[in-house]
């Protein structure tokens, strides 16, 4: 994991959020997507892909590959933001999922 303050991309309805997250992390780490841990170890990819169509969706946060990933509703689709996750003294990262909605 490279230290990164924040990087984000906009996703259109035609894009799969799960693949966007994987590609963004791979590009940030300068690695191949196949070298990353499976996304399903962090979050259900089908749930992630269904968010743009979910009533009341505003935001979702989760940890993946040492990054805090935020998926948020935006005017022109969905925005995916990647930030370095906080690492505790024992070297672990906090695991969290916050939907920000009542899905």
LOBABA-888129 format. One record per residue: residue number from 1; residue in three letters; x, y, z of N, C-alpha, C in turn. Coordinates in nm, 2 decimals. Each point is the difference from the previous one (the first is absolute). Example, Ala and Ser with C-alpha at 12.3 -4.5 7.8 and 13.67 -1.06 7.14 Angstrom:
+-----+--------+--------+--------+--------+--------+--------+--------+--------+--------+--------+
! num ! residu !   n.c1 !   n.c2 !   n.c3 !  ca.c1 !  ca.c2 !  ca.c3 !   c.c1 !   c.c2 !   c.c3 !
+-----+--------+--------+--------+--------+--------+--------+--------+--------+--------+--------+
!   1 !    ALA !   1.32 !  -0.57 !   0.78 !  -0.09 !   0.12 !   0.00 !   0.09 !   0.12 !   0.00 !
!   2 !    SER !  -0.04 !   0.11 !  -0.07 !   0.09 !   0.11 !   0.00 !  -0.08 !   0.11 !   0.08 !
+-----+--------+--------+--------+--------+--------+--------+--------+--------+--------+--------+
***
This chain:
+-----+--------+--------+--------+--------+--------+--------+--------+--------+--------+--------+
! num ! residu !   n.c1 !   n.c2 !   n.c3 !  ca.c1 !  ca.c2 !  ca.c3 !   c.c1 !   c.c2 !   c.c3 !
+-----+--------+--------+--------+--------+--------+--------+--------+--------+--------+--------+
!   1 !    UNK !   0.08 !  -0.12 !   0.00 !  -0.08 !   0.12 !   0.00 !   0.09 !   0.12 !   0.00 !
!   2 !    UNK !  -0.03 !   0.09 !  -0.09 !   0.07 !   0.13 !  -0.01 !  -0.07 !   0.10 !   0.09 !
!   3 !    UNK !   0.07 !   0.09 !   0.07 !  -0.07 !   0.11 !   0.07 !  -0.07 !   0.09 !  -0.10 !
!   4 !    UNK !  -0.13 !   0.02 !   0.02 !  -0.07 !   0.09 !  -0.09 !  -0.10 !   0.08 !   0.09 !
!   5 !    UNK !   0.00 !   0.13 !  -0.02 !  -0.09 !   0.09 !   0.07 !  -0.14 !  -0.03 !  -0.04 !
!   6 !    UNK !  -0.03 !   0.01 !  -0.13 !  -0.13 !  -0.03 !  -0.05 !   0.01 !   0.00 !  -0.15 !
!   7 !    UNK !  -0.07 !  -0.09 !  -0.06 !  -0.02 !   0.00 !  -0.15 !  -0.14 !  -0.05 !  -0.03 !
!   8 !    UNK !  -0.06 !   0.05 !  -0.10 !  -0.14 !  -0.04 !  -0.03 !  -0.02 !   0.00 !  -0.15 !
!   9 !    UNK !  -0.11 !  -0.08 !  -0.03 !  -0.04 !  -0.01 !  -0.14 !  -0.15 !   0.01 !   0.00 !
!  10 !    UNK !  -0.06 !   0.04 !  -0.11 !  -0.14 !   0.00 !  -0.02 !  -0.04 !  -0.12 !  -0.08 !
!  11 !    UNK !  -0.11 !  -0.06 !   0.04 !  -0.05 !  -0.12 !  -0.07 !  -0.13 !   0.02 !  -0.06 !
!  12 !    UNK !  -0.02 !  -0.04 !  -0.12 !  -0.13 !   0.02 !  -0.07 !  -0.08 !  -0.13 !   0.03 !
!  13 !    UNK !  -0.13 !   0.01 !  -0.03 !  -0.09 !  -0.11 !   0.03 !   0.04 !  -0.13 !  -0.08 !
!  14 !    UNK !   0.07 !   0.02 !  -0.11 !   0.04 !  -0.12 !  -0.08 !   0.12 !  -0.07 !   0.06 !
!  15 !    UNK !   0.07 !   0.06 !   0.09 !   0.12 !  -0.06 !   0.07 !  -0.03 !  -0.09 !   0.12 !
!  16 !    UNK !   0.07 !  -0.10 !   0.02 !  -0.01 !  -0.08 !   0.12 !   0.08 !   0.06 !   0.11 !
!  17 !    UNK !  -0.06 !   0.03 !   0.11 !   0.07 !   0.06 !   0.12 !   0.11 !  -0.10 !   0.05 !
!  18 !    UNK !  -0.03 !  -0.12 !   0.00 !   0.10 !  -0.10 !   0.05 !   0.13 !   0.01 !  -0.08 !
!  19 !    UNK !  -0.02 !   0.00 !  -0.13 !   0.12 !   0.00 !  -0.09 !   0.07 !   0.14 !   0.01 !
!  20 !    UNK !  -0.07 !   0.10 !   0.02 !   0.06 !   0.14 !   0.02 !   0.08 !   0.00 !   0.12 !
!  21 !    UNK !  -0.05 !  -0.06 !   0.11 !   0.08 !   0.00 !   0.13 !   0.13 !  -0.08 !  -0.02 !
!  22 !    UNK !  -0.01 !  -0.11 !  -0.06 !   0.12 !  -0.09 !  -0.03 !   0.10 !   0.08 !  -0.08 !
!  23 !    UNK !  -0.05 !   0.05 !  -0.11 !   0.09 !   0.08 !  -0.10 !   0.07 !   0.12 !   0.07 !
!  24 !    UNK !  -0.08 !   0.07 !   0.08 !   0.06 !   0.12 !   0.07 !   0.11 !  -0.04 !   0.10 !
!  25 !    UNK !  -0.03 !  -0.10 !   0.07 !   0.10 !  -0.05 !   0.10 !   0.13 !  -0.05 !  -0.07 !
!  26 !    UNK !  -0.02 !  -0.08 !  -0.11 !   0.11 !  -0.05 !  -0.08 !   0.08 !   0.11 !  -0.06 !
!  27 !    UNK !  -0.06 !   0.10 !  -0.06 !   0.07 !   0.11 !  -0.05 !   0.08 !   0.08 !   0.10 !
!  28 !    UNK !  -0.07 !   0.02 !   0.12 !   0.07 !   0.07 !   0.11 !   0.12 !  -0.07 !   0.05 !
!  29 !    UNK !  -0.01 !  -0.13 !   0.01 !   0.11 !  -0.09 !   0.05 !   0.10 !  -0.04 !  -0.11 !
!  30 !    UNK !  -0.03 !   0.05 !  -0.13 !   0.08 !  -0.04 !  -0.11 !   0.02 !  -0.15 !  -0.01 !
!  31 !    UNK !  -0.11 !  -0.07 !   0.00 !   0.00 !  -0.15 !   0.00 !  -0.11 !  -0.05 !  -0.09 !
!  32 !    UNK !   0.00 !  -0.12 !  -0.03 !  -0.10 !  -0.07 !  -0.08 !  -0.12 !  -0.03 !   0.09 !
!  33 !    UNK !  -0.13 !   0.02 !  -0.05 !  -0.11 !  -0.03 !   0.08 !   0.00 !  -0.15 !   0.05 !
!  34 !    UNK !   0.05 !  -0.09 !  -0.07 !   0.00 !  -0.14 !   0.04 !   0.09 !  -0.02 !   0.12 !
!  35 !    UNK !   0.09 !   0.09 !   0.03 !   0.09 !  -0.01 !   0.12 !  -0.06 !   0.05 !   0.13 !
!  36 !    UNK !  -0.12 !   0.06 !  -0.01 !  -0.07 !   0.05 !   0.12 !  -0.08 !  -0.11 !   0.06 !
!  37 !    UNK !  -0.03 !   0.02 !   0.13 !  -0.09 !  -0.10 !   0.07 !  -0.13 !   0.01 !  -0.06 !
!  38 !    UNK !  -0.08 !  -0.11 !   0.00 !  -0.13 !   0.01 !  -0.06 !  -0.09 !   0.10 !   0.07 !
!  39 !    UNK !  -0.07 !   0.08 !  -0.08 !  -0.09 !   0.10 !   0.05 !  -0.10 !  -0.05 !   0.10 !
!  40 !    UNK !  -0.05 !  -0.13 !  -0.03 !  -0.10 !  -0.05 !   0.08 !   0.04 !  -0.03 !   0.15 !
!  41 !    UNK !   0.13 !   0.00 !   0.02 !   0.05 !  -0.01 !   0.14 !  -0.03 !   0.13 !   0.08 !
!  42 !    UNK !  -0.02 !   0.11 !  -0.07 !  -0.03 !   0.13 !   0.06 !  -0.15 !   0.03 !   0.00 !
!  43 !    UNK !  -0.06 !  -0.03 !  -0.12 !  -0.14 !   0.04 !  -0.02 !  -0.06 !  -0.09 !  -0.11 !
!  44 !    UNK !  -0.13 !  -0.01 !   0.00 !  -0.07 !  -0.08 !  -0.10 !   0.00 !   0.08 !  -0.13 !
!  45 !    UNK !   0.07 !  -0.05 !  -0.10 !   0.00 !   0.08 !  -0.13 !  -0.13 !   0.02 !  -0.06 !
!  46 !    UNK !  -0.10 !  -0.10 !   0.01 !  -0.13 !   0.02 !  -0.05 !  -0.07 !   0.11 !   0.07 !
!  47 !    UNK !   0.01 !   0.01 !   0.13 !  -0.06 !   0.11 !   0.08 !   0.06 !   0.13 !  -0.05 !
!  48 !    UNK !   0.13 !   0.01 !  -0.02 !   0.06 !   0.12 !  -0.05 !  -0.05 !   0.04 !  -0.13 !
!  49 !    UNK !  -0.01 !  -0.09 !  -0.09 !  -0.05 !   0.03 !  -0.14 !  -0.14 !   0.04 !   0.00 !
!  50 !    UNK !  -0.08 !  -0.04 !   0.10 !  -0.14 !   0.04 !   0.00 !  -0.03 !   0.14 !   0.06 !
!  51 !    UNK !   0.10 !   0.06 !   0.06 !  -0.02 !   0.13 !   0.07 !  -0.06 !   0.11 !  -0.08 !
!  52 !    UNK !   0.05 !   0.02 !  -0.13 !  -0.06 !   0.11 !  -0.07 !  -0.15 !  -0.01 !  -0.03 !
!  53 !    UNK !  -0.06 !  -0.12 !   0.01 !  -0.14 !  -0.02 !  -0.03 !  -0.08 !   0.00 !   0.13 !
!  54 !    UNK !   0.07 !   0.00 !   0.12 !  -0.07 !  -0.02 !   0.13 !  -0.07 !   0.13 !   0.04 !
!  55 !    UNK !  -0.12 !  -0.01 !   0.04 !  -0.08 !   0.12 !   0.05 !   0.07 !   0.04 !   0.13 !
!  56 !    UNK !   0.02 !   0.13 !   0.02 !   0.05 !   0.06 !   0.12 !   0.15 !  -0.01 !   0.02 !
!  57 !    UNK !   0.07 !  -0.06 !  -0.10 !   0.15 !  -0.01 !   0.01 !   0.06 !   0.14 !   0.00 !
!  58 !    UNK !   0.09 !   0.03 !   0.09 !   0.08 !   0.12 !   0.01 !   0.14 !  -0.02 !   0.00 !
!  59 !    UNK !   0.05 !  -0.10 !   0.09 !   0.14 !  -0.02 !   0.02 !   0.03 !  -0.13 !   0.06 !
!  60 !    UNK !   0.11 !  -0.06 !  -0.03 !   0.05 !  -0.13 !   0.06 !   0.15 !   0.02 !   0.02 !
!  61 !    UNK !   0.05 !  -0.05 !   0.11 !   0.14 !   0.00 !   0.03 !   0.04 !  -0.14 !   0.04 !
!  62 !    UNK !   0.12 !  -0.04 !  -0.04 !   0.05 !  -0.13 !   0.04 !   0.15 !   0.00 !  -0.02 !
!  63 !    UNK !   0.07 !  -0.10 !   0.06 !   0.15 !  -0.01 !  -0.01 !   0.03 !  -0.11 !  -0.10 !
!  64 !    UNK !   0.10 !   0.03 !  -0.08 !   0.05 !  -0.10 !  -0.10 !   0.14 !   0.03 !  -0.03 !
!  65 !    UNK !   0.09 !  -0.10 !   0.01 !   0.14 !   0.01 !  -0.03 !   0.07 !   0.11 !   0.07 !
!  66 !    UNK !  -0.04 !   0.03 !   0.13 !   0.06 !   0.11 !   0.07 !  -0.05 !   0.14 !  -0.03 !
!  67 !    UNK !  -0.10 !   0.01 !  -0.08 !  -0.06 !   0.13 !  -0.03 !  -0.14 !   0.01 !   0.05 !
!  68 !    UNK !  -0.04 !   0.12 !   0.03 !  -0.14 !   0.03 !   0.03 !  -0.07 !   0.04 !  -0.13 !
!  69 !    UNK !  -0.10 !  -0.08 !  -0.04 !  -0.07 !   0.02 !  -0.13 !  -0.13 !   0.06 !   0.04 !
!  70 !    UNK !  -0.03 !   0.11 !  -0.07 !  -0.13 !   0.07 !   0.02 !  -0.07 !   0.00 !  -0.14 !
!  71 !    UNK !  -0.12 !  -0.05 !   0.00 !  -0.09 !   0.00 !  -0.12 !  -0.11 !   0.09 !   0.03 !
!  72 !    UNK !  -0.02 !   0.11 !  -0.08 !  -0.10 !   0.10 !   0.03 !  -0.08 !   0.03 !  -0.12 !
!  73 !    UNK !  -0.13 !   0.03 !   0.03 !  -0.09 !   0.04 !  -0.11 !   0.05 !   0.14 !  -0.05 !
!  74 !    UNK !   0.00 !   0.02 !  -0.13 !   0.04 !   0.13 !  -0.05 !  -0.10 !   0.04 !  -0.11 !
!  75 !    UNK !   0.00 !   0.13 !  -0.04 !  -0.10 !   0.05 !  -0.10 !   0.01 !  -0.08 !  -0.13 !
!  76 !    UNK !   0.12 !  -0.04 !  -0.04 !   0.02 !  -0.06 !  -0.13 !   0.03 !  -0.15 !   0.01 !
!  77 !    UNK !  -0.04 !  -0.06 !   0.11 !   0.02 !  -0.15 !   0.02 !   0.05 !  -0.02 !   0.14 !
!  78 !    UNK !   0.11 !  -0.07 !   0.02 !   0.06 !  -0.04 !   0.13 !   0.14 !   0.04 !   0.00 !
!  79 !    UNK !   0.05 !   0.05 !   0.11 !   0.14 !   0.03 !   0.02 !   0.07 !  -0.10 !   0.09 !
!  80 !    UNK !   0.11 !  -0.05 !  -0.04 !   0.08 !  -0.09 !   0.08 !   0.13 !   0.07 !   0.05 !
!  81 !    UNK !   0.02 !   0.01 !   0.13 !   0.11 !   0.06 !   0.06 !   0.09 !  -0.09 !   0.08 !
!  82 !    UNK !   0.13 !   0.01 !  -0.02 !   0.09 !  -0.09 !   0.07 !   0.09 !   0.08 !   0.08 !
!  83 !    UNK !   0.02 !  -0.03 !   0.13 !   0.09 !   0.07 !   0.09 !   0.07 !  -0.11 !   0.08 !
!  84 !    UNK !   0.12 !   0.04 !   0.04 !   0.08 !  -0.09 !   0.09 !  -0.08 !  -0.02 !   0.13 !
!  85 !    UNK !  -0.01 !  -0.13 !   0.04 !  -0.07 !  -0.03 !   0.12 !   0.09 !   0.03 !   0.12 !
!  86 !    UNK !  -0.07 !   0.03 !   0.11 !   0.08 !   0.02 !   0.13 !   0.05 !  -0.13 !   0.05 !
!  87 !    UNK !   0.12 !  -0.01 !   0.03 !   0.07 !  -0.12 !   0.05 !   0.02 !   0.02 !   0.15 !
!  88 !    UNK !  -0.04 !  -0.10 !   0.08 !   0.02 !   0.01 !   0.14 !   0.14 !  -0.04 !   0.04 !
!  89 !    UNK !   0.03 !   0.01 !   0.13 !   0.14 !  -0.03 !   0.05 !   0.03 !  -0.15 !  -0.02 !
!  90 !    UNK !  -0.09 !  -0.09 !  -0.01 !   0.03 !  -0.14 !  -0.02 !   0.00 !  -0.03 !  -0.15 !
!  91 !    UNK !  -0.01 !   0.10 !  -0.09 !   0.02 !  -0.02 !  -0.14 !  -0.13 !  -0.04 !  -0.07 !
!  92 !    UNK !  -0.11 !  -0.01 !   0.07 !  -0.13 !  -0.03 !  -0.06 !  -0.07 !   0.12 !  -0.05 !
!  93 !    UNK !  -0.09 !  -0.02 !  -0.09 !  -0.09 !   0.11 !  -0.05 !  -0.14 !  -0.02 !   0.06 !
!  94 !    UNK !  -0.07 !   0.11 !   0.02 !  -0.13 !  -0.02 !   0.05 !  -0.09 !  -0.05 !  -0.12 !
!  95 !    UNK !  -0.09 !  -0.09 !   0.03 !  -0.09 !  -0.06 !  -0.09 !  -0.13 !   0.07 !   0.02 !
!  96 !    UNK !  -0.06 !   0.06 !  -0.10 !  -0.13 !   0.06 !   0.02 !  -0.08 !   0.00 !  -0.13 !
!  97 !    UNK !  -0.13 !   0.00 !   0.02 !  -0.09 !   0.01 !  -0.11 !  -0.11 !   0.10 !   0.05 !
!  98 !    UNK !  -0.02 !   0.11 !  -0.07 !  -0.10 !   0.10 !   0.04 !  -0.08 !   0.03 !  -0.13 !
!  99 !    UNK !  -0.12 !  -0.04 !   0.00 !  -0.08 !   0.02 !  -0.12 !  -0.05 !   0.14 !  -0.01 !
! 100 !    UNK !  -0.02 !   0.08 !   0.10 !  -0.05 !   0.13 !   0.00 !  -0.14 !   0.01 !  -0.06 !
! 101 !    UNK !  -0.07 !  -0.11 !   0.00 !  -0.14 !  -0.01 !  -0.05 !  -0.07 !  -0.11 !   0.07 !
! 102 !    UNK !  -0.12 !  -0.02 !  -0.03 !  -0.08 !  -0.10 !   0.06 !  -0.03 !  -0.11 !  -0.10 !
! 103 !    UNK !   0.09 !  -0.05 !  -0.08 !  -0.02 !  -0.10 !  -0.10 !  -0.03 !  -0.13 !   0.07 !
+-----+--------+--------+--------+--------+--------+--------+--------+--------+--------+--------+
***
